[in-house]
Amino acid sequence: MPESLAWFPDNLSLPESALPLLISTTLLILGVIALRVVIAGVIRRNVASSELRGRLLVNSRNALALLAVFGLVFIWGEQLRSLALSIVAIAVAFVVATKELILCVSGSILKGGAGSFSIGDRIQVKDFRGDVIDQTLLTTTLLEVGPGKASHQRTGRMIVLPNALFVSEPVTNESFTDHWDFHVFTVPFKREDNWPAAREALLNAANRHCESYLDTARKYMSKVGTARGLEVPSVDPRVTIQAPAAGEIHLTVRLPTRTGQRSYIEQAILSEVFLNNDFSAKKPKPEPEEPTKE
């Protein structure tokens, strides 16, 4: 034997146990092919309708393919069982090593299937809040809005969230409707302040700013309520009273607004009300002291 082939193994034959399996596999494949040819010939000769003939040919082909698969599993079952154990061990190691990536993909599937939000929606996840500008299989990108939950100003910062967050954390979507939103903001007062006058002033200002589009918003909300099977909410501006703590009165303003104009209309109402009014409690002027008699 030449020296260049000295390293080549002397025995290249398959294990004896594999030879019957290969013979059985060959016979199975040949039998399925022969059966396929016979059935196809019978169908073509005896079925006149082209539509029915095509359907029978497809169904018979699929049935024979399924039969071949079951036959192969039956023939190679013992070897497949040994292979399955190895595959399971590899799969466990793969899952442990790529746990975070799998969670990100699962979160992407979850938010896509639930329709939680889309590009352009304003969402909040944990302490992260902003407008969605990009989505991938692993991440979601937001333009941050803040500071805090009550503000609607963009901070100029970009937040990249792993989609794994959507598996374990609730998502708040502030853009429930496409064209019109409900905006809510709170104005705090002390108990001794003239909050009844402030309530009236806020309600008048809200009605004045919303007057031009109230009918349009009402029709749109009615359409949304009918489509989603919800009770149609009232779109008229409201100012409600809350007492979160002793000595405090909070006036909560709720009004409809166009998408993207929540901050604008809030600032317009507050500027109009507080530039023209003073609701702070007036302290009584101290009485002049009488001169003491010596």
C-alpha positions as CSV (number, residue, x, y, z in Angstrom):
1,M,0.0,0.0,0.0
2,P,1.4,3.5,-0.8
3,E,2.5,5.5,2.2
4,S,0.2,8.3,1.3
5,L,-2.8,6.0,2.0
6,A,-1.4,4.5,5.1
7,W,-3.7,6.6,7.3
8,F,-6.9,5.6,5.4
9,P,-9.1,3.2,7.5
10,D,-9.0,-0.4,6.4
11,N,-12.7,-1.0,7.0
12,L,-15.2,1.4,5.4
13,S,-18.2,-1.0,5.6
14,L,-21.3,-0.1,7.4
15,P,-22.2,-1.8,10.7
16,E,-24.0,-5.1,10.1
17,S,-27.1,-3.9,12.0
18,A,-27.5,-1.0,9.5
19,L,-27.6,-3.2,6.4
20,P,-31.1,-4.6,6.9
21,L,-32.3,-1.1,7.7
22,L,-31.0,0.2,4.4
23,I,-32.5,-2.7,2.5
24,S,-35.9,-2.1,4.2
25,T,-35.7,1.6,3.5
26,T,-34.9,1.0,-0.2
27,L,-37.8,-1.5,-0.6
28,L,-40.1,1.0,1.2
29,I,-39.2,3.9,-1.2
30,L,-39.4,1.7,-4.3
31,G,-42.8,0.4,-3.1
32,V,-44.2,3.9,-2.5
33,I,-43.0,5.1,-5.9
34,A,-44.5,2.1,-7.6
35,L,-47.8,2.6,-5.7
36,R,-47.7,6.2,-6.7
37,V,-47.3,5.4,-10.4
38,V,-50.1,2.8,-10.3
39,I,-52.6,5.1,-8.4
40,A,-51.8,8.1,-10.6
41,G,-52.4,6.0,-13.7
42,V,-55.7,4.7,-12.4
43,I,-56.9,8.2,-11.5
44,R,-55.9,9.6,-14.9
45,R,-57.7,6.9,-16.8
46,N,-60.9,6.7,-14.8
47,V,-61.6,10.2,-13.6
48,A,-63.1,12.5,-16.3
49,S,-63.4,15.8,-14.3
50,S,-60.1,17.7,-14.4
51,E,-60.9,19.4,-11.1
52,L,-61.6,16.1,-9.3
53,R,-58.7,14.4,-11.0
54,G,-56.3,17.1,-9.8
55,R,-57.6,16.9,-6.2
56,L,-57.3,13.1,-6.1
57,L,-53.8,13.2,-7.5
58,V,-52.7,15.7,-4.8
59,N,-54.5,13.8,-2.0
60,S,-53.0,10.5,-3.1
61,R,-49.5,12.0,-3.3
62,N,-49.8,13.5,0.2
63,A,-51.1,10.2,1.6
64,L,-48.3,8.2,0.1
65,A,-45.7,10.7,1.4
66,L,-47.2,10.4,4.9
67,L,-47.1,6.6,4.5
68,A,-43.4,6.8,3.6
69,V,-42.7,9.0,6.6
70,F,-44.4,6.5,9.0
71,G,-42.6,3.6,7.4
72,L,-39.2,5.3,7.8
73,V,-39.9,6.1,11.4
74,F,-40.9,2.5,12.0
75,I,-37.8,1.2,10.3
76,W,-35.3,3.6,12.0
77,G,-37.1,4.0,15.3
78,E,-34.3,2.6,17.5
79,Q,-31.7,4.8,15.8
80,L,-33.9,7.8,15.9
81,R,-34.5,7.3,19.7
82,S,-30.7,7.4,20.3
83,L,-30.4,10.4,18.0
84,A,-33.3,12.1,19.8
85,L,-31.5,11.9,23.2
86,S,-28.4,13.6,21.7
87,I,-30.7,16.3,20.1
88,V,-32.4,16.9,23.4
89,A,-29.1,17.4,25.2
90,I,-28.0,19.8,22.5
91,A,-31.3,21.7,22.6
92,V,-31.2,22.1,26.4
93,A,-27.7,23.6,26.1
94,F,-28.8,25.8,23.3
95,V,-31.8,27.1,25.2
96,V,-29.7,27.8,28.3
97,A,-27.1,29.7,26.2
98,T,-29.7,31.7,24.3
99,K,-32.4,32.2,26.9
100,E,-32.6,36.0,26.5
101,L,-32.7,35.9,22.7
102,I,-35.5,33.4,22.9
103,L,-37.4,35.6,25.3
104,C,-37.0,38.5,22.9
105,V,-38.3,36.5,20.0
106,S,-41.2,35.3,22.2
107,G,-42.0,38.9,23.2
108,S,-42.0,40.0,19.6
109,I,-44.5,37.2,18.7
110,L,-46.6,38.1,21.7
111,K,-46.9,41.8,21.0
112,G,-47.5,41.1,17.3
113,G,-50.2,38.5,18.0
114,A,-51.9,40.7,20.5
115,G,-51.6,43.9,18.5
116,S,-50.4,45.8,21.5
117,F,-49.1,48.7,19.5
118,S,-47.7,49.8,16.2
119,I,-45.3,52.4,14.8
120,G,-46.2,55.9,16.0
121,D,-48.1,54.8,19.2
122,R,-47.1,56.2,22.5
123,I,-46.6,53.4,25.0
124,Q,-45.2,52.9,28.5
125,V,-43.4,49.7,29.7
126,K,-42.3,49.8,33.4
127,D,-40.6,53.3,33.7
128,F,-39.9,53.6,30.0
129,R,-42.3,55.9,28.0
130,G,-42.2,57.2,24.5
131,D,-43.3,57.0,20.9
132,V,-42.6,53.8,18.9
133,I,-40.3,54.6,16.0
134,D,-38.9,51.1,15.1
135,Q,-39.6,47.4,15.8
136,T,-37.4,44.4,15.0
137,L,-37.5,40.7,16.0
138,L,-35.4,41.4,19.1
139,T,-35.9,45.1,20.1
140,T,-38.4,48.0,20.1
141,T,-37.1,51.6,19.8
142,L,-38.8,54.6,21.5
143,L,-38.3,58.3,21.4
144,E,-38.6,59.1,25.1
145,V,-41.4,61.4,26.3
146,G,-41.2,63.0,29.7
147,P,-40.2,63.8,32.3
148,G,-42.7,61.8,34.3
149,K,-46.1,60.3,33.2
150,A,-47.9,63.6,33.0
151,S,-45.6,65.3,30.5
152,H,-45.9,65.0,26.7
153,Q,-42.6,66.6,25.7
154,R,-40.0,64.6,23.8
155,T,-36.7,64.6,25.7
156,G,-34.6,63.9,22.6
157,R,-33.3,60.6,23.9
158,M,-33.8,57.2,22.3
159,I,-34.7,54.1,24.2
160,V,-34.0,50.6,22.8
161,L,-36.1,48.0,24.7
162,P,-35.5,44.3,24.5
163,N,-38.7,42.5,23.4
164,A,-38.3,40.2,26.4
165,L,-40.0,42.9,28.5
166,F,-43.3,42.3,26.7
167,V,-43.4,38.8,28.0
168,S,-43.4,39.7,31.7
169,E,-44.5,43.4,31.8
170,P,-47.8,45.1,31.0
171,V,-47.9,47.6,28.1
172,T,-49.8,50.8,28.4
173,N,-50.8,52.2,25.0
174,E,-51.8,55.9,25.2
175,S,-52.8,55.9,21.5
176,F,-55.9,53.7,21.7
177,T,-57.5,55.5,18.8
178,D,-55.9,56.6,15.5
179,H,-57.1,60.2,15.2
180,W,-58.6,61.3,18.5
181,D,-57.4,60.9,22.1
182,F,-58.8,61.6,25.5
183,H,-56.3,63.8,27.5
184,V,-56.4,64.0,31.3
185,F,-54.4,66.4,33.5
186,T,-54.6,67.4,37.1
187,V,-54.3,70.9,38.7
188,P,-53.7,70.9,42.5
189,F,-55.1,73.5,44.9
190,K,-55.1,74.0,48.7
191,R,-58.4,73.6,50.5
192,E,-58.6,77.3,51.3
193,D,-57.9,78.4,47.7
194,N,-60.8,79.5,45.5
195,W,-61.0,76.2,43.7
196,P,-64.7,76.5,42.8
197,A,-63.9,79.5,40.6
198,A,-60.9,77.6,39.2
199,R,-63.1,74.6,38.3
200,E,-65.5,76.9,36.4
201,A,-62.6,78.7,34.6
202,L,-61.0,75.4,33.6
203,L,-64.3,74.0,32.3
204,N,-65.0,77.1,30.3
205,A,-61.5,77.2,28.8
206,A,-61.7,73.5,27.9
207,N,-65.1,73.9,26.2
208,R,-63.8,77.0,24.3
209,H,-60.8,75.1,22.9
210,C,-62.7,72.0,22.0
211,E,-65.8,73.6,20.5
212,S,-64.5,73.6,16.9
213,Y,-64.1,69.8,16.7
214,L,-66.4,68.3,19.4
215,D,-68.9,67.1,16.8
216,T,-66.2,65.4,14.7
217,A,-64.7,63.8,17.8
218,R,-68.2,62.6,18.9
219,K,-68.9,60.9,15.6
220,Y,-65.4,59.3,15.6
221,M,-65.8,57.9,19.1
222,S,-69.2,56.6,18.3
223,K,-67.8,54.7,15.3
224,V,-64.9,53.3,17.5
225,G,-67.4,52.2,20.2
226,T,-69.6,50.4,17.7
227,A,-66.7,48.7,16.0
228,R,-65.2,47.4,19.2
229,G,-68.5,46.7,21.0
230,L,-67.9,49.3,23.7
231,E,-70.1,51.8,25.3
232,V,-69.7,55.1,23.5
233,P,-67.8,57.5,25.9
234,S,-68.9,61.1,26.3
235,V,-66.5,63.4,24.6
236,D,-67.6,66.6,26.4
237,P,-64.9,68.2,28.5
238,R,-65.2,67.5,32.2
239,V,-63.6,68.8,35.4
240,T,-63.9,66.4,38.4
241,I,-62.9,67.0,42.0
242,Q,-60.6,64.8,44.0
243,A,-59.3,65.1,47.6
244,P,-56.1,62.9,47.7
245,A,-55.0,64.3,51.1
246,A,-56.2,66.4,53.9
247,G,-56.1,70.1,53.0
248,E,-55.8,69.4,49.2
249,I,-58.2,69.7,46.3
250,H,-57.2,68.4,42.9
251,L,-59.2,69.4,39.8
252,T,-58.9,66.7,37.1
253,V,-59.6,67.9,33.5
254,R,-60.6,65.4,30.8
255,L,-61.2,66.5,27.3
256,P,-60.9,65.1,23.7
257,T,-57.9,66.2,21.6
258,R,-56.3,65.4,18.3
259,T,-53.5,62.8,18.3
260,G,-50.2,64.6,19.0
261,Q,-51.8,67.8,20.4
262,R,-52.3,66.8,24.0
263,S,-49.4,68.9,25.3
264,Y,-50.4,71.9,23.2
265,I,-54.1,72.1,24.3
266,E,-53.1,71.5,28.0
267,Q,-50.7,74.4,27.9
268,A,-53.2,76.6,26.1
269,I,-55.9,76.0,28.7
270,L,-53.5,76.4,31.7
271,S,-52.0,79.6,30.3
272,E,-55.4,81.1,29.6
273,V,-56.8,80.3,33.1
274,F,-53.8,81.3,35.2
275,L,-52.8,84.4,33.3
276,N,-56.2,85.9,33.8
277,N,-57.1,84.7,37.2
278,D,-55.6,84.3,40.7
279,F,-57.2,81.6,42.8
280,S,-54.9,81.7,45.8
281,A,-56.4,82.3,49.2
282,K,-56.3,86.0,50.1
283,K,-54.7,86.5,53.5
284,P,-56.4,89.2,55.6
285,K,-54.4,92.3,56.0
286,P,-53.1,92.8,59.6
287,E,-54.9,95.5,61.5
288,P,-52.7,98.5,62.4
289,E,-51.6,98.4,66.0
290,E,-53.0,101.1,68.3
291,P,-50.4,103.3,69.9
292,T,-49.8,102.5,73.5
293,K,-50.6,105.1,76.1
294,E,-47.8,105.9,78.5
